[in-house]
Amino acid sequence: MINHQKNTPADDIQEELAIRVQQLDDAIKLVSVSLALTRPGKIPKLLDSVRQVLMVEGGCAAVEARAEAIEKCGVFAGSDWAYPQILVPSLTTYSLRSPQMETVVIEALSELRLLAVAKGVYQHPQLSAEQAHHYLAQVLAVNLELLFGVPTEAEREQQGSLATISRGVIRHLAERIGYEHVIDQLIDEIWRVLNQRPIQVAGVQQMITQIAICRNNPDIDLGGSGSGADRLISSLFGPTQACREDPGVDVYRERLAAMDNAALQSEATGCARAMHDTGLVSPYHGELVRYLMEHAPTLLSEAMGLSGTGRDCLLCYQGLVHALIEQGIYPQTCQGLYGLALMLERGILYQAPVAPALWRQVQLPVSSFNRERIELAYGTMQEPRAWLIQGVLSMLGQPLGVGQGNNPTCQSARALSMWAYNDPDYLLQMVTWAARDDEIIMHFEGQPVSSRLSGAGVAAEITLDLDPVSLLVVPHLDRIYAEMGRLCIGREGDPHRWVNPEFHGWWSGRGFRINVDVATGQLEDLDGFLRHFYVSYHPYYNGNQPLIHPQPAGIAVTDSAARFIGWHAITILRVALDQQDQMRIYFFNPNNDSGQDWGDDIVVSTSGNGERFGEASLPFEAFASRLYIFHFDPLERGNPDAVSAEEIERIMALVHRSWGADRVNGEALQADPGPV
C-alpha cells in the first residue's frame, strides 16, 4: 500500500538532519581509522560535514553528542583550541563572526565540546565540568547580541550562511546551560568593565539593553538571577522617580516644567547619584541639565554631583561651563556630562591656558572631512561639533579611560591619555589642529614633522570604534609616530630611545633601557636591566622618590599560557604600597580592557588593590617580568647592587618561563621590537 501523505516541514528537516548526521558519522569513522600520516588531509572533509549538520535545526545537539569522537579525530591539533584550559572567552566574539568557514566551525565545535564536558557526558583530561560551565557562561555573556540581537547587514555581507551556525550554537548553549547563568555572568562582566571607567561605553549600554529586553520577555525564565541588574538598567532608562518607567525625553521635559525647586533638586541628586555610581549617563540626565541651565542654574552642581572643589570651579567658570553644556550636552551626547563633572573636580580650569582653549573649542569649526567622519561613526542626530565637545570633556575628565579600539595604535592612545592627564592645553591644541586644519605638525629634534606629508602609519586603516577625539586625532598621530621612527633609520639601537620623548613630551625621561637586542631579538643584560629599573622606580631603592610625571614604557604581552603575543605601549603612572603592604606598579593600558591574564599566575588587577578609576596594577616583580623598555632620568642615579640577587632571580625566572623562553641561546620569536 502506497502512503500518499506528504511530509510536513518538520519531517523534512528531520529527514535532512538524519542524512547529514549519517554523513558526519561516516566522516568521523573514516578519519578515526586512518593512519596518523594521512589523517590531516581528511580533516577538511570532516569539518565540512560538521558545517552541514550545524546548518540544520537540531544539528547542534547532534554534534554535541559526537563532540568527544570528533575531538579525538584531531580537529584541534596544532591550535589553541587543543588546550581548552587556556582559551579566552572574549576572543570567541571574533571567531564566531569570522568570514572563514573553518574558523567558525572550529569555534562552534569547541563550544559544543565544552558543553558536553560541562554536562558530564565527556570526561575531558584537561578541564573539569565546573571549569567548562564557567567558561561557557562567559562565552554567552560576551556573545549576548548573537542570542537576542537582530542580524546586521555587516553580518550578512561578511558571514552569509555562516551566521546561522554562530547564532545557532549560542542559542543551543543558552538553552542547555540556562539563561539565568547568562544574565548573572553578564552583570558581573559589565561591572568589571565599568570599574575601569572607559570613555567608550556603547558596548556596555548594548549589554544593559539586552538584559532589560531579556527581563521583560515572558518566554525567558530567569529564575532568581538578574537581581543585580536594577542599578544598571535604571542608570540608563530611569535614574529618577520622574522617569522611572522610561517615558521618553519629551515627556520628561514636560514633567520637569511642572516641578517646583525641591522636586528639581531631587531629580538632580538622583541623576548625579546614578552617574557616579556606574560611570554611565542617562539621556534623561542630559535633558535635565539643559533644563536646569535655563531655569534653575544653581542646581547644576547638584546635577553633576560636585564636591567643594568642583563647585568652586563651576562658580569661577560658570559662563564657560554653560557654553559647554549648551553646545555639547544633549540626550544623545549625554555621556560627556560625566567627563565635565570629573574635569571640574580635577580643577584643571585653573591652569591658565585651559579655559581659553575650551572657549575656542566651543566655537571650533570642524572641517568637512572630519564632519563626515564623525557622522559616519556617530550618526546625524547631533552636530559633529557637539560630539567633539563631548569627546573633549570625556577625555579631560577621564584621561585613563582612553582606548585604542580595534587598532594597532597603542602609542597614539597612550599619548592622548598622557596629554589629557598631564598637559591638557596641549591636547586641546592637537584637537584644534586635527579637527579644523586636517593636519598636525610636531617636531623631532627641531625638524617639523607634518601628518599630511608623512608616509603611512602603523595602522593601515583606523577603525571607527573610537571616542570622538581619538577618531580625529589618532590618524595624524599614527603617521607622525611612524615618520619619527623613519627619521631614526641608521641609528644604532632601538628608535624608541629618541622617538618617545620627542613624541610624548619633555617630561619623558631621556634615559632609556631595553632588555632585547634589536638585531637578534635575544635577551640582553636582563640582570642589569632589572636592577636599573628597581633603582629608577622602586621607592625602597630610589630614595623614596615618587614618580612625578607619567612615563612611557613597553611590555611584552603574553597570553594566559604565558606565551608571547606582541609588544605593547603602556604608561607607568605611580608606584605605591597596596592595602596588604605589597609594592605595586599602577599603569595605564590603552588596550580597551586592562584586566588580563598574562599567564604564570600574573593576572592584571583593575580594582580591589588600590587602583584609581582607569588604572591597572601588578605587584612590582610581576610587572618587571613583562617589562622590556623603560625611560628614566639619567641625572638621578641609584645603586643597582643594592637590589637583592634573590629578587632579581625570581623575576628572571618569570621571564624565562614566558616571553623570554625562546630568546636565550636560541632563535628569537621576533627580532624587531614593535612600536612602543
Secondary structure, 3 states (H helix, E strand, C coil): CCCCCCCCHHHHHHHHHHHHHHHHHHHHHHHHCCCCCCHHHHHHHHHHHHHHHHCCCCHHHHHHHCHHHHHCCCCCCCCHHHCHHHCCHHHHHHHCCCCCHHHHHHHHHHHHHHHHHHCCCCCCCCCCHHHHHHHHHHHHHHCHHHHHCCCCHHHHHHHCCHHHHHHHHHHHHHHHHCHHHHHHHHHHHHHHHHCCCCCCCHHHHHHHHHHHHHHCCCCCCCCCCCHHHHHHHHHHHCCCHHHCCCCCHHHHHHHHHCCCHHHHHHHHHHHHHHHHHHCCCCHHHHHHHHHHHHHCHHHHHHHHCCCHHHHHHHHHCHHHHHHHHHHHCCCCCCCHHHHHHHHHHHCHHHCCCHHHHHHHHHCCCCCHHHHHHHHHHHCCCCCHHHHHHHHHHHHHHCHHHCCCCCCCCHHHHHHHHHHHHHCHHHHHHHHHHHHHHCCCEEEECCEEEECCCCCCCCCCCCCCCCCHHHHHHHHHHHHHHHHHHHHCCCCCCCCHHHHHHHHHCCCCCCEEEECECCCCCCECCHHHHHHHHHHHHCCCCCCCCCCCCCEEEEEEEECCCCCEEEEEEEEEEEEEECCCCCEEEEEECCCCCCCCECCCCCECECCCCCCCCCCEEEEHHHHHCCEEEEEECCCCCCCHHHCCHHHHHHHHHHHHCCCCCCCCCCCCCCCCCCCC
